Amino acid sequence: MKRVATSALAPGLALAGLALAQPWLEQRMFTHMLVEIPLLFAIGAWAAVRMRRHAPAWFATIDANGLTGLTVAMLVSAFWMLPIALDAAVLVPAIGMAKVASVVLAGWCAVMSLGRARTAVQAFFVLNWVWMTGAVGAMYQQAPERLCNTYLQGDQAHAGIGLVVLTIVVAIAWMTTTFRDREAINA
């Protein structure tokens, strides 16, 4: 098989492998929110990088300055942080499949749109995501009762800590790459 065909199949194969691990990943809130969902997002991002040269023309026309794709990614991310959405994804198979499709789409949209977005637009979306996710992480840690019926309160607190750590990592990674790229352009 040609290398191009193999690289095009890689995100699909990764998604199939993740599907086999999905029941294990959804047993704990920490692995559901901080392993499975980021991996699904990464698979979508990976697919976008692989097909960037062959991106659909219609997406470029509706994604002025990256606003549409980044908005989709933000809304999908916000939805899957809701406790009721996590419960439904575990308990209702159709909603679980919708989660997989929407999070992969969010990763694809984010990568396709970040290249089009100016630094100020990127900062708006990335820093708002960081704020929102950090706030949800703090809420999960400090809630006096379980917010997700599917998971224990201890799982909820661990997921909250993980979300706060994830926001720090994402903020540092975004700032490092953005400002390193700007310095390279100005040099």
C-alpha positions as MATLAB code, in Angstrom:
seq = 'MKRVATSALAPGLALAGLALAQPWLEQRMFTHMLVEIPLLFAIGAWAAVRMRRHAPAWFATIDANGLTGLTVAMLVSAFWMLPIALDAAVLVPAIGMAKVASVVLAGWCAVMSLGRARTAVQAFFVLNWVWMTGAVGAMYQQAPERLCNTYLQGDQAHAGIGLVVLTIVVAIAWMTTTFRDREAINA';
ca = [
       0.000    0.000    0.000;
       1.257    3.443   -0.857;
       2.436    5.721    1.908;
      -0.200    8.340    1.011;
      -3.017    5.794    1.306;
      -1.631    4.537    4.620;
      -1.376    8.042    6.089;
      -4.941    8.779    4.976;
      -6.183    5.660    6.768;
      -4.229    6.322    9.971;
      -6.807    8.595   11.687;
      -9.567    6.077   10.929;
      -7.507    3.232   12.316;
      -6.731    5.263   15.424;
     -10.447    5.942   15.862;
     -11.232    2.237   15.497;
      -8.596    1.371   18.109;
     -10.018    3.984   20.458;
     -13.491    2.488   19.985;
     -12.186   -0.808   21.358;
     -10.915    0.960   24.486;
     -14.007    3.133   24.907;
     -15.786    0.999   27.533;
     -12.651    1.023   29.685;
     -12.107    4.761   29.185;
     -15.663    5.607   30.217;
     -15.508    3.714   33.516;
     -13.952    6.713   35.256;
     -14.721   10.369   34.778;
     -11.021   11.257   34.673;
     -10.273    8.949   31.753;
     -13.509    9.874   30.004;
     -12.841   13.634   30.114;
      -9.045   13.716   30.050;
      -8.082   10.728   27.912;
     -10.952    9.740   25.616;
     -12.265   13.187   24.660;
      -8.790   14.706   24.046;
      -7.833   11.627   21.994;
     -10.967   12.021   19.873;
     -10.130   15.709   19.402;
      -6.543   14.778   18.481;
      -7.771   12.250   15.891;
      -9.857   14.987   14.260;
      -6.878   17.342   14.365;
      -4.656   14.642   12.887;
      -7.131   14.082   10.051;
      -7.185   17.831    9.363;
      -3.394   17.998    9.173;
      -3.394   15.034    6.777;
      -5.976   16.587    4.475;
      -5.050   20.262    4.791;
      -3.988   20.417    1.138;
      -7.260   18.790    0.112;
      -9.575   20.752    2.396;
     -13.080   21.191    1.061;
     -13.506   24.540   -0.672;
     -16.899   25.117    0.941;
     -15.339   25.104    4.398;
     -12.913   27.886    3.466;
     -15.813   30.009    2.213;
     -17.791   29.739    5.465;
     -14.784   29.952    7.778;
     -13.749   33.598    7.433;
     -10.766   34.297    9.705;
     -11.287   30.904   11.368;
     -14.390   32.075   13.219;
     -16.791   29.317   12.152;
     -14.494   26.391   12.859;
     -13.274   27.768   16.167;
     -16.853   28.486   17.235;
     -17.852   24.894   16.415;
     -14.873   23.573   18.384;
     -15.713   25.795   21.371;
     -19.406   24.847   21.418;
     -18.698   21.123   21.144;
     -16.100   21.353   23.887;
     -18.469   23.271   26.162;
     -21.292   20.795   25.596;
     -19.225   17.719   26.521;
     -18.153   19.341   29.801;
     -21.755   19.356   31.015;
     -22.427   16.629   33.582;
     -25.720   15.657   31.944;
     -23.986   15.262   28.568;
     -21.334   12.963   30.070;
     -24.028   10.852   31.740;
     -26.016   10.607   28.514;
     -22.928    9.650   26.489;
     -22.275    6.731   28.825;
     -25.883    5.581   29.176;
     -27.287    6.103   25.646;
     -25.269    4.535   22.807;
     -26.591    6.947   20.156;
     -25.464    9.929   22.233;
     -22.096    8.241   22.760;
     -21.719    7.966   18.988;
     -22.746   11.610   18.607;
     -20.033   12.509   21.127;
     -17.407   10.675   19.090;
     -18.479   12.305   15.827;
     -18.808   15.806   17.269;
     -15.484   15.779   19.130;
     -13.624   14.446   16.068;
     -15.332   17.190   14.018;
     -14.304   19.779   16.629;
     -10.654   18.725   16.346;
     -10.840   18.876   12.568;
     -12.486   22.324   12.617;
     -10.011   23.712   15.153;
      -6.958   22.761   13.104;
      -8.484   23.901    9.831;
      -9.426   27.252   11.379;
      -6.379   28.053   13.509;
      -4.263   28.652   10.419;
      -6.768   31.204    9.115;
      -7.264   32.991   12.411;
      -5.215   35.990   13.398;
      -3.473   35.934   16.749;
      -6.204   38.044   18.383;
      -8.926   35.631   17.209;
      -6.882   32.654   18.369;
      -6.344   34.325   21.734;
     -10.070   34.984   22.093;
     -11.005   31.332   21.538;
      -8.072   29.648   23.249;
      -8.136   31.847   26.342;
     -11.925   31.620   26.626;
     -11.645   27.834   26.390;
      -8.958   27.917   29.094;
     -11.146   30.069   31.348;
     -14.254   27.937   30.745;
     -12.471   24.629   31.259;
     -10.646   25.875   34.349;
     -13.949   27.067   35.833;
     -15.585   23.698   35.141;
     -12.576   21.941   36.696;
     -12.856   24.080   39.824;
     -16.596   23.432   39.974;
     -16.040   19.665   39.727;
     -13.503   19.846   42.568;
     -15.577   22.009   44.904;
     -19.116   20.705   44.327;
     -20.485   19.318   47.604;
     -22.433   16.602   45.753;
     -22.034   14.520   42.636;
     -22.799   16.363   39.442;
     -22.597   13.289   37.204;
     -24.834   10.396   38.215;
     -22.587    7.951   36.388;
     -19.436    8.761   38.336;
     -18.478    8.875   42.010;
     -17.662   12.156   43.726;
     -13.985   11.188   44.054;
     -13.825   10.650   40.292;
     -15.392   14.059   39.861;
     -12.730   15.751   42.003;
      -9.900   13.993   40.130;
     -11.411   15.022   36.793;
     -11.630   18.604   38.059;
      -7.953   18.640   39.003;
      -7.088   17.165   35.612;
      -9.121   19.801   33.778;
      -7.308   22.606   35.605;
      -3.934   21.039   34.759;
      -5.036   20.612   31.137;
      -5.918   24.310   30.898;
      -2.458   25.281   32.134;
      -0.789   22.959   29.617;
      -2.923   24.214   26.712;
      -2.365   27.884   27.625;
       1.409   27.437   27.851;
       1.553   25.396   24.638;
      -0.518   27.932   22.704;
       1.460   30.935   23.983;
       4.779   29.218   23.334;
       3.964   28.257   19.743;
       2.220   31.530   18.923;
       4.920   33.822   20.221;
       7.749   31.631   18.927;
       6.189   31.821   15.460;
       5.811   35.612   15.756;
       9.457   35.982   16.788;
      10.504   33.860   13.802;
       8.482   36.107   11.481;
       9.919   39.310   12.991;
      13.506   38.040   12.893;
];
